[in-house]
């Protein structure tokens, strides 16, 4: 599809609605009952405010009851802009009003409370953490931004350090059977991040600053204001830094060769032309330099020195990467028939990706063991151009979600200079019967071979407080382009097969205002999975066993007694034994526990909203996965097991006026633990942050 065709598609809705004479800002009077379900996680009293002096008109029956407090209105002008959900019985949503109370560095800190999640956290700024669901690593987890992927198309992996938590309006998390509907290769889970929309006649600024040990800093600045009637411009800038870039410091953070410097620039212009037509133009720019030391080399480091940042030896003192990404999106949203229960969005998008990997001989002359004898200079570059149409129709008993997407992806010479075209079609129907039973069925068709993914789920409401659910899906996993030039374990290049994927899930939930409990059982089967390894004589290889099966159980509880909260989440995983060099490996922990106890209340005559308490984590023994930095993928570690391990943190978050203050004392028991081999967690340290809003 050429650029002129895309322009014609974008302009077509303008001609449809050109005969409407009196443009207004947006329509808030017709949020359907189903919309209130999808946005139930949003605290409207926090996120929607408007001052009496603003030149906005609302219908008398405005159901949002917007308080007259200030001039900021943070809205989604037409529901579902950026959202991939019409209706979903298994989706989890996390709103920005919740994120504000989480002391987060990245998305990974926000996702720890999600069932079936385990995160290989490298505890180092800029490193690519691995988010897993039900035992499956990030190759089976898709991360979307406003409904489309900004992941590196070569590896299919999103470095979540490039996503600023301050730009998140809410997060939609779909795991289990229904995940396969929303994105190709989203077999285990799909995470969709909806970015913020603002509407304010007065200038609004928000600043956030966080500081920790080893010169760790995060800074985020945002400015937004209406620049024309119905049109708002938002500009955001983020910087993340870690360690020193001085030669005599060996470009180190806590350990040698772990320096990081990353920038994120984001802009969005949203124009509400009329009630039934909104346009949004956004641009994201990411640039980062990250040193890649490969973790602590346990073969050259004594067990007593693994957590000693001065004596520990890392694998690589010379490798690093430079990443530069550009993302441009134009979205048109319409109520095509004047009915606010029906929404259509059309998005055209383009991205450029460049990852410059370097392993330079005697880069700074800082290795205590001399030169590693390796010199590599590889540029992984690619582009993505695509368009996506989505239609959602909501009413009290039925929701239909349909989408059509087409992408072209040219790749650079490092992966053969290939070009792929990927069409994706999907149709999903959710039906509710008198608030007793809800059913969901879906089918989609992905890729040039039109692989069929299909499934369904059901939820039964036994009482107002108790429900049970279940679902099943079958889908196809297609290995990413990075695998197309890797030889097999035998050293010979062979065709790479797709994997058939089966997901089964059953669960139950009990919810009251003071006690909520959920349990979920998940089984995921993969026929001929694509397994990466380095045990063969060649540098990196793959093999494909007949079948792997992952069985996981997750249970969570949240109890409230007055102003005190008790939260707990446990994940138990049965996973296949991975054979590496004739040794059985347990790649992920069988048991992981997360819990917290905290106080939340209003103090000092209503001037201080305080949340403070303790949180803890327990991880059972595992062999783990580690990043293979040259290709940007993860492979089995296989040198030694680690764990069980545990840690306790103290945290306090307070809201005073328009400022949020975060204080966290990590690892107050000074435990020596890690979540990925061998990337040790920090000793006891204090991290401090502040987020401040300014009007005018």
C-alpha positions, 0 to 999 in steps of 0.5 A, a space after each residue: 500500500 503506497 503513501 497516497 492510499 494511506 492518505 486517502 484512507 485517513 481523509 475519508 472520514 473527514 468527508 463523511 462528517 464534513 456536513 456537521 456545522 457546529 463542532 464541539 469538543 467531545 460527548 460524555 453523555 453516552 458512556 455505555 454500561 459496558 464502558 463502565 466495566 472496562 474503565 472500572 479501574 479508573 478513579 474518575 474523581 482523581 483523573 477527571 477534573 475541570 475548572 468552572 472557567 473552562 469554555 466547555 459545555 456538558 449536557 445536563 445529564 452528564 453522568 461523570 459528575 465532574 468536580 469543579 476543582 481546577 482546569 485540567 481534564 484528562 480524558 479519552 474523548 471517544 471511548 476505546 481510543 488506544 484500547 484493544 478491549 471491547 469486552 473481556 472476561 479475563 482482562 486485568 486493567 491497571 489505571 494511572 491512579 493506581 500506578 501513582 502509588 507504586 514506586 516504579 522504575 519500569 513497567 516490570 515493577 507494576 506487573 509483579 502483582 499480576 497472576 502467573 507473572 515472573 520477571 527476570 529482573 536484571 536490577 540494572 538500568 536499561 537492561 532488557 528485563 524478561 517478563 514471563 507468563 505461566 512459564 513462557 518467556 517474552 517471545 510469547 508475550 506481546 507489548 502494545 502501545 495504543 493497540 499496536 506494537 513498538 517492539 523490535 521486529 527482529 527479536 519481537 522483544 520490547 525493552 520496557 525501559 523505553 516506556 515511561 510510566 508517566 505516559 500511561 493512562 492505563 494498562 490492559 493485560 490479557 492472559 490465557 486463552 483470549 490473549 491469542 486474539 489480540 496480537 500475532 504471537 501473543 500466545 501467553 499474554 498481551 499487554 496494551 499500554 494506553 497513553 494519556 490524553 489531556 484537555 486543559 485551557 490552562 498550562 499544566 506541567 508535571 515533573 518527576 524525579 527519582 534517585 537511588 544508589 550507583 548514580 541511578 536517576 530517572 527524570 520525567 517532565 510533561 507539559 500540556 495545553 490546548 493550543 486551538 479550540 478542541 486541540 491539545 498538544 502534549 510534550 513529554 521528556 524522560 531521561 534515565 541514567 545509571 553509573 559513570 561514563 568516566 574512563 577511570 570508572 570503567 563505565 560502571 554502575 554497581 559492576 563494571 561495564 553497566 553504564 546506561 544513558 537513555 532518553 525518551 521524547 514523546 509528543 501528541 496532538 489530539 484534535 476533537 473536530 466534533 463529537 463524532 470525530 477525533 484525530 490524534 497524531 503522536 511521535 515517540 523517540 527513544 535513544 539509549 546507550 547501554 553497556 552489556 557486561 553479561 552478568 557476573 562470571 561465576 567461573 572466575 569469581 569466588 562465591 564470596 565475591 559474587 555480591 561484592 561489586 569491587 571483586 566480582 568479575 563480569 563476562 564482558 568488559 567491552 560490549 555495549 549497544 546503542 539503540 535509536 527508535 522512531 515511532 509515528 502514529 496517526 489515528 482517526 476515531 469516529 462514531 460511524 453512525 452517530 451512536 456512541 456505543 459503536 466506535 471505529 478507529 483507523 491508525 496508520 503507523 511507521 517505525 524505524 529501529 536501529 540497534 548498534 551492537 559493539 564488542 570492541 577489543 580493548 575498549 577502555 583497557 579495563 578488563 583485569 584479564 586482558 583482551 577477550 579476542 573478540 571484535 564485533 560491530 553489527 547493526 540490526 536495523 529494520 522498519 515497520 509500516 502498517 495500518 490497523 482498522 478496529 471496530 467495537 460495538 457495545 450494548 447491554 448484552 452483546 459486544 462485537 470486536 473486529 479488526 484488520 491490520 496489515 504490516 510491511 517490515 523491511 530488515 537490514 543486512 544483518 538479518 539477510 535484508 528480507 522483507 515480510 508482509 503480515 496481514 492480521 484479521 480478527 473477530 470476537 463476540 462477547 454475549 452476556 445473559 442477564 448478568 448470570 452468564 457471559 460467553 466469548 468466542 473469537 477467531 483470527 487469521 495471521 500471517 501470509 499463510 493465514 494461520 487460524 487462531 480460535 478459542 472461547 471462554 465463559 464466566 458464570 456468576 454464581 452469586 453477586 460475589 462469587 463467579 467461576 470461569 474457563 476458556 480454551 484456545 488454539 493458536 500458532 507461534 511463528 519464530 521471529 526473523 532473528 532465528 532465520 539465520 541461526 543454524 540448528 544444534 547440529 550446525 546445519 541450517 534447517 527450516 524453522 517450523 511454526 509451533 502449535 499452541 494450546 491454552 486451557 484456563 479455569 478459575 474462580 473469584 470472590 469479591 466484596 468491598 473488604 475481601 477479594 480472592 481469585 484462583 486461576 489454573 492455566 495449562 499451555 502446550 507448545 508443539 515443536 517449540 523453538 528453543 535457543 541454546 549455546 551448548 553446541 560447538 557453534 555460538 548460538 543454536 536452536 532445537 525443536 523438541 516434540 512438545 513442552 507443557 506448562 501447568 501453573 496455578 495462581 492465587 491472590 487475596 486482598 483483605 481490608 481491615 479499617 485502614 490496613 490492607 493485606 495483599 498476597 499473590 502466589 504462583 506455582 509452576 510445573 514446567 518441562 525439564 530442559 536438558 542441557 549438556 545431559 543435565 536437567 534444568 528448571 528454568 523458572 522457579 516452581 514457587 514465587 510469592 509476593 505479599 504486602 501489608 500496609 496502612 492507607 489513610 488520610 492524615 493531618 486534617 486531610 492534608 496528607 494521603 499516606 500509604 506505607 508498609 512492608 512488602 516481601 518476595 520469596 523465590 524458590 530454586 531455579 537455573 534461570 535464563 540469561 540474556 544473550 546480548 549479541 542477538 538480544 534474546 534469552 537462553 538457558 543459563 545452565 552453569 549453576 542453580 540459585 535460590 531459594 531467596 527472599 527479600 523485604 522492602 519498606 515503602 512509603 508514598 504520600 500525597 501532599 497537595 499536588 505532589 506525590 513523594 515516594 520513599 523505599 528502602 529496598 532489601 532491608 534484610 540485606 539478603 543476597 538474592 537474584 532474579 536472573 543469573 548472574 545479576 545480583 540484587 542490590 544490598 540495602 539501599 534507599 530510593 527517593 522520588 517526587 512527582 509534582 503537578 503544576 497548574 498555570 
